[in-house]
Amino acid sequence: MSAEPIDPGARSWSPDPLRQRLANFTIEDVLALPDDAPRVELVDGVMVVVPSPSLGHQTIGNLLWAWLRQRCPDRLDVATAVGVAVTPNRTCEPDVLLYSAEVSRTHHFLMPHEVMLVVEVVSPGTRRRDRLEKPAVYAEAGIPNLWRVEQDPVHVYAYTLTNGVYKELANSADELVLDEPFPIRLPIREITP
């Protein structure tokens, strides 16, 4: 098997600069992206390219996905690389999310009321968005639970939505113990690369 030669004249996909300035992209535009387009999130009508995760970041997300998948109740399921359509002109793509198992498997985006937990693994390039911007967006959308996972060392912060604001339930670098979104005893070493 041989690889196809790369066409030096070929251009990779990028969003239309005029529409970026107008900030009028919608979720329909994101769903219509070509297969070779990079991963994007929609922020107030502007397409923002989502950086590729590092190996450590991806390992933490995958280990957490597997851990939750083995333990979540039948009414819930877990996913990675699936977006949440917060509004018609705003999407987020959490690293891991726990959602209602009744949702069709054909969805590319979930609605906020279908999501019980979003998890963001913080990387150097995503600190501001993961620590400040995305929690505010998820809270406004009404997503009941948020976890933020810091790396080096791995430390998990768990929040619950209370009166429209996330309040810390627990945080740990050893074992995360929670009652929601289901009873959880997560040894942090099990999601540490």
Buried (B, 14 or more C-beta within 10 A) or exposed (E): EEEEEEEEEEEEEEBEEEBBEEEEBBBEBBEEBEEEBBBBBBBEBBBBEBEEBBEBBBBBBBBBBEBBBEBBEEEBBBBBBBBBBBBEBBBBBBBBBBBBBEBEEEBEBBBBEBBBBBBBBBBEEBEEBBBEEBBEBBBEBEBBBBBBBBBEEBBBBBBBBEEEEBEEBBBBEEBBEBEEBBEBEBEBEEBBB
